[in-house]
Amino acid sequence: GDQVQYVFKFKNTGTAPLVLTNVATTCGCTAPEWPREPIMAGESGEITVKFNSAGKMGMQNKVITIYSNAVNNPERVTIITNVLPKQ
């Protein structure tokens, strides 16, 4: 299957360092990469999510759960893809 990736960009709008403790996915076909060091107040960061379409067909909705020390913990983002047959 083809592999695609998406980068979720975020900014720490709080007053304390933001610590991402885990980024969990709903499927082994989705792999996240996130900053392990604290994101200081006012600074930005990125979470990169790679999706492997091997064995998948049609609409795919993958939920990524972000665990941190933020007040809105956990936070969820999604990627939605439409896997077409190889031609």
DSSP file with accessible surface (Angstrom, degrees, kcal/mol):
  #  RESIDUE AA STRUCTURE BP1 BP2  ACC     N-H-->O    O-->H-N    N-H-->O    O-->H-N    TCO  KAPPA ALPHA  PHI   PSI    X-CA   Y-CA   Z-CA
    1    1 A G              0   0   64      0, 0.0    53,-0.2     0, 0.0     2,-0.1   0.000 360.0 360.0 360.0 157.3    0.0    0.0    0.0
    2    2 A D        -     0   0   98     51,-0.1    51,-2.7    50,-0.1     2,-0.5  -0.465 360.0-138.0 -73.7 150.6    0.9    3.6   -0.4
    3    3 A Q  E     +A   52   0A 131     49,-0.2     2,-0.3    -2,-0.1    49,-0.2  -0.941  23.7 176.9-112.4 132.6    2.1    5.6    2.6
    4    4 A V  E     -A   51   0A  79     47,-2.3    47,-3.3    -2,-0.5     2,-0.3  -0.908   9.3-157.6-127.5 158.8    0.9    9.1    3.2
    5    5 A Q  E     -A   50   0A 115     -2,-0.3     2,-0.3    45,-0.2    45,-0.2  -0.965   6.7-164.1-138.1 156.0    1.6   11.5    6.0
    6    6 A Y  E     -A   49   0A 134     43,-2.3    43,-2.9    -2,-0.3     2,-0.6  -0.994  13.9-142.4-136.7 143.6    0.0   14.6    7.5
    7    7 A V  E     -A   48   0A  41     -2,-0.3     2,-0.6    41,-0.2    41,-0.2  -0.935   7.4-157.1-111.3 118.5    1.6   17.1    9.9
    8    8 A F  E     -A   47   0A  38     39,-3.3    39,-2.7    -2,-0.6     2,-0.4  -0.869  14.4-158.4 -91.2 119.0   -0.6   18.5   12.7
    9    9 A K  E     +A   46   0A 158     -2,-0.6     2,-0.3    37,-0.2    37,-0.2  -0.791  15.9 173.2 -99.7 141.9    0.9   21.8   13.8
   10   10 A F  E     -A   45   0A  47     35,-2.4    35,-2.5    -2,-0.4     2,-0.4  -0.949  21.1-144.8-143.8 162.9    0.1   23.3   17.2
   11   11 A K  E     -A   44   0A 127     -2,-0.3     2,-1.0    33,-0.2    33,-0.2  -0.994  22.5-124.0-131.1 137.8    1.1   26.1   19.5
   12   12 A N        +     0   0   12     31,-2.9    30,-2.8    -2,-0.4    31,-0.1  -0.714  32.4 172.9 -79.6 103.8    1.4   26.2   23.3
   13   13 A T        +     0   0  130     -2,-1.0    -1,-0.2    28,-0.2    28,-0.1   0.361  49.8  93.0 -94.2   3.5   -1.0   29.0   24.2
   14   14 A G  S    S-     0   0   39      2,-0.2    28,-0.2    26,-0.1     4,-0.1  -0.108  83.1-116.8 -83.6-171.2   -0.7   28.3   27.9
   15   15 A T  S    S+     0   0  145     26,-0.1    26,-0.2     2,-0.1    -1,-0.1   0.488  91.3  59.0-107.3  -6.3    1.7   29.7   30.5
   16   16 A A  S    S-     0   0   54     24,-0.1    -2,-0.2     1,-0.1    23,-0.1  -0.800  99.5 -79.8-118.8 162.4    3.6   26.5   31.4
   17   17 A P        -     0   0   61      0, 0.0     2,-0.5     0, 0.0    23,-0.2  -0.345  44.2-131.4 -60.4 138.6    5.6   24.1   29.3
   18   18 A L  B     -C   39   0B  21     21,-3.2    21,-3.0    -4,-0.1     2,-0.5  -0.840  21.1-165.5 -94.2 126.4    3.4   21.6   27.4
   19   19 A V        -     0   0   52     -2,-0.5    50,-1.1    19,-0.2     2,-0.7  -0.963  10.2-153.3-117.7 117.3    4.5   18.0   27.7
   20   20 A L  E     -D   68   0C  13     -2,-0.5    48,-0.3    15,-0.4     3,-0.1  -0.822  14.5-179.5 -86.2 114.0    3.1   15.4   25.3
   21   21 A T  E     -     0   0C  95     46,-1.8     2,-0.3    -2,-0.7    47,-0.2   0.761  63.1  -8.0 -88.8 -26.8    3.2   12.1   27.2
   22   22 A N  E     -D   67   0C  71     45,-1.5    45,-3.1     2,-0.0     2,-0.4  -0.964  46.7-154.8-164.8 151.0    1.8    9.9   24.5
   23   23 A V  E     -D   66   0C   6     -2,-0.3     2,-0.3    43,-0.2    43,-0.2  -0.964  26.9-170.0-130.4 112.3    0.2    9.9   21.1
   24   24 A A  E     -D   65   0C  32     41,-2.8    41,-3.0    -2,-0.4     2,-0.3  -0.816   6.6-158.7-110.2 145.9   -1.9    6.8   20.5
   25   25 A T  E     -D   64   0C  45     -2,-0.3    39,-0.2    39,-0.2     3,-0.1  -0.775  23.1-129.7-118.2 165.0   -3.6    5.6   17.3
   26   26 A T  S    S+     0   0   92     37,-0.9     2,-0.3    -2,-0.3    38,-0.1   0.479  89.4  35.7 -90.7  -3.8   -6.5    3.3   16.7
   27   27 A a  S >  S-     0   0   28      3,-0.2     3,-1.7    36,-0.2    -1,-0.1  -0.998  72.3-126.7-152.0 145.8   -4.7    1.1   14.2
   28   28 A G  T 3  S+     0   0   88     -2,-0.3    -1,-0.1     1,-0.3    -2,-0.0   0.644 106.6  72.0 -66.8 -12.7   -1.2   -0.3   13.6
   29   29 A a  T 3  S+     0   0   22      1,-0.1    23,-2.6    22,-0.1     2,-0.5   0.547  90.5  68.4 -78.8  -5.7   -1.4    1.2   10.1
   30   30 A T  E <   -B   51   0A   4     -3,-1.7    21,-0.2    21,-0.2    -3,-0.2  -0.965  64.9-173.3-120.7 122.3   -1.0    4.6   11.6
   31   31 A A  E     -B   50   0A  53     19,-2.9    19,-2.7    -2,-0.5     2,-0.3  -0.962   6.9-157.6-121.5 120.7    2.3    5.7   13.1
   32   32 A P  E     -B   49   0A  30      0, 0.0     2,-0.4     0, 0.0    17,-0.2  -0.660   6.8-166.2 -95.6 152.4    2.7    9.0   15.0
   33   33 A E  E     +B   48   0A 103     15,-2.3    15,-2.3    -2,-0.3    -2,-0.0  -0.997  19.2 168.5-130.8 131.5    5.9   11.0   15.7
   34   34 A W        -     0   0   37     -2,-0.4     2,-0.2    13,-0.2    13,-0.2  -0.956  41.5 -86.3-142.7 159.8    5.8   13.7   18.3
   35   35 A P        -     0   0   18      0, 0.0   -15,-0.4     0, 0.0     4,-0.1  -0.459  28.2-165.3 -69.5 132.1    8.2   16.0   20.2
   36   36 A R        +     0   0  163     -2,-0.2     3,-0.1     2,-0.1     0, 0.0   0.645  67.7  78.3 -89.5 -19.1    9.5   14.3   23.4
   37   37 A E  S    S-     0   0  121      1,-0.1   -17,-0.2   -18,-0.1   -19,-0.1  -0.603  96.9 -89.6 -89.3 154.2   10.9   17.6   24.9
   38   38 A P        -     0   0   62      0, 0.0     2,-0.7     0, 0.0   -19,-0.2  -0.297  32.4-132.6 -61.2 145.0    8.6   20.2   26.5
   39   39 A I  B     -C   18   0B  12    -21,-3.0   -21,-3.2    -4,-0.1     3,-0.1  -0.901  27.8-132.5 -98.9 114.7    7.1   22.8   24.3
   40   40 A M    >   -     0   0   96     -2,-0.7     3,-2.4   -23,-0.2   -28,-0.3  -0.238  35.5 -77.4 -68.3 156.7    7.6   26.1   26.0
   41   41 A A  T 3  S+     0   0   44      1,-0.3   -28,-0.2   -26,-0.2    -1,-0.2  -0.267 120.9  15.8 -53.9 131.3    4.8   28.7   26.4
   42   42 A G  T 3  S+     0   0   40    -30,-2.8    -1,-0.3     1,-0.3     2,-0.1   0.275 103.6 115.1  86.6 -11.8    4.3   30.6   23.1
   43   43 A E    <   -     0   0  114     -3,-2.4   -31,-2.9   -31,-0.1    -1,-0.3  -0.458  56.7-133.5 -88.9 165.6    6.3   28.0   21.1
   44   44 A S  E     +A   11   0A  80    -33,-0.2     2,-0.3    -2,-0.1   -33,-0.2  -0.765  20.4 179.7-117.0 161.6    5.0   25.7   18.4
   45   45 A G  E     -A   10   0A  11    -35,-2.5   -35,-2.4    -2,-0.3     2,-0.4  -0.897  16.0-131.1-149.2 177.6    5.4   22.0   17.7
   46   46 A E  E     -A    9   0A  99     -2,-0.3     2,-0.5   -37,-0.2   -37,-0.2  -0.994   2.9-158.2-139.6 143.5    4.3   19.3   15.2
   47   47 A I  E     -A    8   0A   4    -39,-2.7   -39,-3.3    -2,-0.4     2,-0.5  -0.993  17.7-157.3-117.8 119.8    2.9   15.8   15.3
   48   48 A T  E     -AB   7  33A  23    -15,-2.3   -15,-2.3    -2,-0.5     2,-0.5  -0.873   6.6-167.3-100.1 129.7    3.5   13.8   12.1
   49   49 A V  E     -AB   6  32A   1    -43,-2.9   -43,-2.3    -2,-0.5     2,-0.5  -0.976   2.3-161.9-120.0 125.4    1.2   10.9   11.4
   50   50 A K  E     -AB   5  31A  71    -19,-2.7   -19,-2.9    -2,-0.5     2,-0.4  -0.915   4.2-161.5-108.3 133.2    2.0    8.3    8.7
   51   51 A F  E     -AB   4  30A   4    -47,-3.3   -47,-2.3    -2,-0.5     2,-0.6  -0.950   4.8-157.9-116.9 129.0   -0.7    6.1    7.3
   52   52 A N  E     -A    3   0A  53    -23,-2.6   -49,-0.2    -2,-0.4   -50,-0.1  -0.932   1.3-162.9-106.4 118.9    0.0    2.8    5.4
   53   53 A S    >   +     0   0   17    -51,-2.7     3,-2.5    -2,-0.6   -51,-0.1   0.411  40.9 136.4 -85.0   4.9   -2.9    1.8    3.2
   54   54 A A  T 3  S+     0   0   51      1,-0.3     3,-0.1   -53,-0.2    -2,-0.1  -0.279  81.3   4.6 -56.5 126.1   -1.7   -1.8    2.7
   55   55 A G  T 3  S+     0   0   90      1,-0.3     2,-0.3     0, 0.0    -1,-0.3   0.531 108.3 115.2  78.0   5.2   -4.8   -4.1    3.1
   56   56 A K    <   -     0   0   62     -3,-2.5     2,-0.3    28,-0.1    -1,-0.3  -0.799  39.4-179.4-107.8 150.4   -7.2   -1.1    3.3
   57   57 A M        -     0   0  115     -2,-0.3    27,-0.2     2,-0.1     2,-0.1  -0.992  46.2  -2.6-148.2 142.3   -9.9   -0.1    0.9
   58   58 A G  E    S+ E   0  83C  24     25,-2.6    25,-2.6    -2,-0.3     2,-0.2  -0.305 108.3   0.3  80.0-160.5  -12.4    2.7    0.8
   59   59 A M  E     - E   0  82C 125     23,-0.3     2,-0.4    -2,-0.1    23,-0.3  -0.429  63.4-169.5 -69.4 132.8  -13.0    5.4    3.3
   60   60 A Q  E     - E   0  81C  27     21,-3.3    21,-2.6    -2,-0.2     2,-0.5  -0.991   8.2-170.2-125.5 129.9  -10.7    5.2    6.4
   61   61 A N  E     - E   0  80C  97     -2,-0.4     2,-0.5    19,-0.2    19,-0.2  -0.952  10.0-173.4-122.7 107.8  -11.2    7.4    9.5
   62   62 A K  E     - E   0  79C  22     17,-2.9    17,-2.2    -2,-0.5     2,-0.4  -0.900  10.6-150.8-110.0 126.6   -8.2    7.1   11.9
   63   63 A V  E     - E   0  78C  42     -2,-0.5   -37,-0.9    15,-0.2     2,-0.5  -0.811   5.6-162.7 -97.9 132.7   -8.4    8.8   15.4
   64   64 A I  E     -DE  25  77C   0     13,-3.3    13,-2.4    -2,-0.4     2,-0.5  -0.973   7.0-155.7-115.4 122.8   -5.2   10.0   17.0
   65   65 A T  E     -DE  24  76C  15    -41,-3.0   -41,-2.8    -2,-0.5     2,-0.6  -0.892   3.9-157.1-104.9 126.5   -5.4   10.6   20.7
   66   66 A I  E     -DE  23  75C  21      9,-3.6     9,-2.4    -2,-0.5     2,-0.5  -0.909   4.2-162.9-108.2 118.7   -2.9   13.1   22.2
   67   67 A Y  E     +D   22   0C  82    -45,-3.1   -46,-1.8    -2,-0.6   -45,-1.5  -0.877  28.4 136.5-102.2 131.4   -2.1   12.8   26.0
   68   68 A S  E     -D   20   0C  15     -2,-0.5   -48,-0.2   -48,-0.3     5,-0.1  -0.877  66.4 -92.0-154.6-175.1   -0.5   15.8   27.6
   69   69 A N  S    S+     0   0   91    -50,-1.1   -49,-0.1    -2,-0.3     4,-0.1   0.225  82.6 120.5 -93.1  14.2   -0.4   18.0   30.7
   70   70 A A  S >  S-     0   0   29    -51,-0.2     3,-0.9     1,-0.1    -2,-0.2  -0.330  76.9-115.7 -76.2 161.5   -2.9   20.4   29.0
   71   71 A V  T 3  S+     0   0  155      1,-0.3     2,-0.2    -2,-0.0    -1,-0.1   0.790 114.4  57.5 -68.5 -26.9   -6.3   21.3   30.5
   72   72 A N  T 3  S-     0   0   88      3,-0.0    -1,-0.3     0, 0.0    -2,-0.1  -0.192  90.4-176.2 -97.0  44.3   -8.0   19.7   27.5
   73   73 A N    <   +     0   0   74     -3,-0.9    -6,-0.1    -2,-0.2     2,-0.1  -0.719  58.0  31.5 -91.1 133.8   -6.3   16.3   28.0
   74   74 A P  S    S-     0   0   47      0, 0.0     2,-0.4     0, 0.0    -7,-0.2   0.666  78.4-173.7 -82.3 161.5   -6.8   14.1   26.1
   75   75 A E  E     -E   66   0C  87     -9,-2.4    -9,-3.6    -2,-0.1     2,-0.4  -0.886   8.7-150.9-113.3 146.0   -7.3   15.8   22.8
   76   76 A R  E     +E   65   0C 141     -2,-0.4     2,-0.3   -11,-0.2   -11,-0.2  -0.957  15.2 176.2-123.0 139.4   -8.3   13.9   19.6
   77   77 A V  E     -E   64   0C  37    -13,-2.4   -13,-3.3    -2,-0.4     2,-0.3  -0.885  15.3-149.6-128.2 161.7   -7.6   14.6   15.9
   78   78 A T  E     -E   63   0C  68     -2,-0.3     2,-0.4   -15,-0.2   -15,-0.2  -0.945  10.6-153.4-132.8 154.5   -8.5   12.5   12.9
   79   79 A I  E     -E   62   0C  20    -17,-2.2   -17,-2.9    -2,-0.3     2,-0.5  -0.990  14.4-163.5-121.2 137.1   -7.2   11.7    9.5
   80   80 A I  E     +E   61   0C 103     -2,-0.4     2,-0.3   -19,-0.2   -19,-0.2  -0.989  13.9 172.0-122.3 126.8   -9.7   10.7    6.8
   81   81 A T  E     -E   60   0C  32    -21,-2.6   -21,-3.3    -2,-0.5     2,-0.5  -0.906  28.1-143.2-130.3 158.9   -8.6    9.0    3.6
   82   82 A N  E     -E   59   0C  90     -2,-0.3     2,-0.6   -23,-0.3   -23,-0.3  -0.948  19.8-153.9-122.7 107.4  -10.2    7.3    0.7
   83   83 A V  E     -E   58   0C  20    -25,-2.6   -25,-2.6    -2,-0.5    -2,-0.0  -0.739  12.0-161.9 -87.8 119.7   -8.1    4.3   -0.5
   84   84 A L        -     0   0  122     -2,-0.6     3,-0.1   -27,-0.2   -28,-0.1  -0.674  27.2 -96.1 -98.7 152.5   -8.7    3.5   -4.1
   85   85 A P        -     0   0   80      0, 0.0    -1,-0.1     0, 0.0     2,-0.1  -0.345  46.8 -99.8 -65.0 148.0   -7.8    0.3   -5.9
   86   86 A K              0   0  154      1,-0.0     0, 0.0    -2,-0.0     0, 0.0  -0.416 360.0 360.0 -64.7 142.1   -4.4    0.2   -7.7
   87   87 A Q              0   0  228     -2,-0.1    -1,-0.0    -3,-0.1    -3,-0.0  -0.842 360.0 360.0-118.3 360.0   -4.7    0.7  -11.4
